[in-house]
Amino acid sequence: MLKGIKNGTVTQKPKLPGYRDGGLSLVTYPAEERFWLQERLRLEYELKLSHNSYTLLQALVNPKVWLLSLIYFTLVIGLYGISFWLPQIIKGFSELLEEQQEFDFSS
């Protein structure tokens, strides 16, 4: 029987390096790796703070937001138009093809 499994249920958490209570733990890493990871996390946090954060009103008056929204809107409308009207377009082409074939045979 596998360790940690009893009556079909898991009774122990997996033994993975750096895994403790559902998250990564710096305790199991060597000191050099802990320092590197802590420094990396600090730099990423500082980089995150250095970026601008916008309010909803600032986002709504931003021209880039409006441009991207317009592009998205036109793509969605085009896709909906094709998906709704494609059967009619195909039917029209098939009727046109039938008319051309009838015309070719009658001459």
C-alpha positions in Angstrom: 0.0 0.0 0.0 1.2 3.5 -0.8 2.3 5.7 2.0 -0.1 8.5 2.8 -3.1 6.8 1.2 -5.6 5.1 3.4 -9.0 3.9 2.2 -8.7 5.8 -1.0 -8.1 9.2 0.7 -4.8 11.1 1.0 -3.6 11.3 4.6 -0.3 13.1 4.0 0.8 16.0 1.9 3.3 15.4 -0.8 7.0 15.7 0.2 8.3 18.2 -2.3 11.2 20.5 -1.8 10.0 23.9 -0.7 6.4 22.7 -0.3 4.8 23.4 3.1 1.1 24.0 3.9 0.0 24.6 0.4 2.7 27.1 -0.6 6.4 27.5 -1.1 8.6 27.8 2.0 12.0 29.4 2.1 13.0 27.2 5.0 14.0 24.2 2.9 16.1 26.2 0.4 19.8 26.7 0.9 20.8 30.1 2.2 22.2 31.3 -1.1 19.0 30.4 -2.9 16.8 32.0 -0.2 18.7 35.2 -0.5 18.4 35.2 -4.3 14.7 34.5 -4.2 14.0 37.1 -1.5 16.0 39.7 -3.6 14.2 38.7 -6.7 10.8 39.1 -5.0 11.8 42.5 -3.6 12.9 43.7 -7.0 9.6 42.5 -8.6 7.6 44.3 -5.8 9.5 47.5 -6.4 9.0 47.3 -10.1 5.3 46.7 -9.5 5.1 49.8 -7.3 7.0 51.9 -9.9 4.3 51.4 -12.5 1.3 53.7 -12.7 -2.0 52.6 -11.4 -5.1 54.1 -12.9 -8.6 54.7 -11.5 -11.6 53.7 -13.4 -12.2 57.3 -14.6 -8.7 57.6 -15.8 -9.0 54.4 -17.7 -12.2 55.5 -19.3 -10.8 58.8 -20.6 -7.6 57.2 -21.9 -7.5 57.2 -25.8 -5.7 53.9 -26.0 -8.5 52.2 -24.1 -11.1 53.7 -26.6 -9.0 52.6 -29.6 -8.6 49.1 -28.3 -12.3 48.9 -27.4 -13.2 50.0 -31.0 -10.9 47.4 -32.5 -12.4 44.7 -30.2 -15.9 45.9 -31.0 -15.4 45.7 -34.8 -13.8 42.3 -34.6 -16.7 40.9 -32.5 -19.4 42.5 -34.8 -17.6 41.1 -37.8 -17.5 37.6 -36.3 -21.1 37.8 -35.3 -22.1 39.0 -38.7 -20.3 36.2 -40.4 -21.7 33.5 -38.1 -25.3 34.7 -38.3 -25.3 35.5 -42.1 -23.0 32.8 -43.5 -25.8 30.3 -44.1 -27.7 33.0 -46.1 -24.5 33.8 -48.1 -23.9 30.2 -48.9 -27.5 29.8 -49.9 -27.2 32.8 -52.2 -24.1 31.5 -53.8 -25.6 28.0 -54.4 -28.7 29.6 -56.0 -26.4 31.7 -58.2 -24.4 28.6 -59.2 -27.6 26.8 -60.0 -28.7 29.6 -62.3 -25.4 29.7 -64.1 -25.5 25.9 -64.6 -29.0 26.1 -66.0 -28.0 28.9 -68.3 -25.0 26.9 -69.6 -27.1 23.8 -70.3 -29.8 25.6 -72.1 -27.5 27.0 -74.9 
